[in-house]
Amino acid sequence: MRVHVEPETCIGCELCPSICPDLFQMGEDGIARAIIEHVPGELQDCANEAAQSCPVEAIKIT
């Protein structure tokens, strides 16, 4: 499983790092970023919850 935040879509609401701080962080530009591209098994549920909670669907999981 891979995760990516589309920077042009992200509105900087900070929801993803609050849900999954081991996987997402806010950049200095106020846009969320994935800390890890390949999601380990123990963070997959967390990654899915963050993606489903994103109000603008900026988080892409493949």
N, C-alpha and C positions, 0 to 999 in steps of 0.2 A: 504494500500500500504506500502510495506517495501522496503528499499534500503540498499545495501551493496556494498562496494568497495573491489574487490579481490586484496589483497596486492601483490600477486605474479605476477599479470598482470599489475598493475599500474606502469606507467613510470615517475610519478611525474611532469607532464606537467603544473599543477596548473590551468587547465581549469575549472574543476568542481567547486572549491571554488570561482573562478572569476564569474561564471555564477550563482551560488546559494550559497552564503556565509552563509546563515542561515542553510544550510543542510550539507555542506562539509567544512573540514579544512585540512590543511597539517600537518602531524605529523613531529616530529623532525627527523625522518628517511627519510623525503622527499616523503613519500607515503601519498596519500589522504585517508581520513577516513570520514565516515558518522558521523555527530554529533548526529543525531536522527535516530533511526532504523525505527520507524513507522512514515511515512511522513504525516503531517497534510494536510488537503484539500487545504489550501492556498499555499502550497509548491509543490503540485503534478506536475503542469506544469513546474515549475523550475527544479524539479528532472528529469522529462522526457527530458527536453532540455539538461541537463548536461549529461545524459546517452547517448543520441543520438550524442552528440558532442565529447564524449570521443574517442580519436584516436585509442585506443587499446581495447575498449569495456570492460573496467574493472568494470563499474558500472552495477550492476544487480538490477532490480526492479521486485518484485513479488507482 
